[in-house]
Amino acid sequence: MVLLVVPGIVALIVEPFVFLLADRYPRRWFIRAGMAGMAIAAAVAALAPNGVVLSIALSLFFFSTGTATALAQATLVDRSPEPGRTMARWALISTIGDLGAPALFAVLAIFDRGWRSAFGVTAIVLGVATLGLTAVDIPGEGSGDDETPLWRTLWSALRDRRLVAWLFAMALCDLLDEIVIIFASLHVEHDLHGGPFLVSAVVAALVAGAAIGLVQVDRLLKRRAELTVLTMSAIACAVSYLAWLLAPEPWLAVVLMIPVGMFSAPLYPLAAAQAYKLRPGESGAVLAAGHVFTPFGLALPWLLGLAADHWGTLVALSLLVIEPIGIAILALLARRAVHPGGTGGAGSVDAVE
């Protein structure tokens, strides 16, 4: 528990200040330092003589990962004329990484290598990536002239109700990501009596569907506005997820999980794009404000676990539909704000957006 909780608390406290500073000083300092910190932390973890040192290493790793990856994402969006497509591509590459990393560690397991070897290989890969970043021009040249207190900048972002609404939508996206994988696996195994193969197949179907959905949404955004695509995806996600919940057989649950992945995967990148667009040039402040929902994300698995213990896995899974329904409502409200008349049809809304 300490190995997981302590790094999370450290990141929760320290990261917002780093993100706010990244709006004022050159981004390359933070991104390169974050990558170097990840490499160093992985090396220390591989050599850790006890749990205390390992906890310290993981704390540095969590914090450095948030600094490097979150600011890299924010920097790309800042420089992009199409934030939705940029975020969709980011999510697609992340999905590939989600498959590649376990595959690498599976290879290590075949050769009977333990967790220390996994951290060692990770340190080498990250070290090479850090060296590669020194040859890359990273945009974002803050001058450091802004003397506004950091807390006041953060408070200004948190007072933006539209921003907070989109940040909440982003937090909801944990439901049909890591959380649904856990509870869906339990559902297939215990409620539908599927074996280990079908449990793994459900997870693979979700990931495969996510990859397909992100490729398609990138193409769709060439013709449709981001809020339109987000609304369509959220509604389709709710319908497909409810259909998945009703699957009576494990093999059918595998098949129906593919459209769930297709329509749920675009929700986070498109919601994040809306948040970034509200604070142009202040993506660090957006990231910092997003930490207000970190405790919510940490509490969700525990609350859903309690629901599963009391009322069953299916009830806990049913609660996850809050994500697409909530995002659909928010997207519809945002579309109405952009086009108050609501009489021009989808084409005119797209044009206004």
Buried (B, 14 or more C-beta within 10 A) or exposed (E): EEEEEBBBBBBBEBBBEBBBBBBBBBBBBBBBBBBBBBBBBBBBBBEBEEEEEBBBBBBBBBBBBBBBBBBBBBBBBBEBEBBBBBBBBBBBEBBEEBEEEEEBBEEBBEEEBEEEBBBBBBBBBBBEBBEEBEEEEBEBEBEEEEEEEBEEBBEBBBEBEBBBBBBBBBBBBBBBBEBBBBBBBBBBBEBBEBEEEBBBBBBBBBBBBBBBBBBBBBEBBEEBBBBBBBBBBBBBBBBBBBEBBEBEEBBBBBBBBBBBBBBBBBBBBBBBBBBBBBBEEBBBBBBBBBBBBBEEBBEBBEEBBEBBEEEBBBEBBBBBBEBBBBBBEBBBEBBEEEBEEEEEEBEEBBEBB
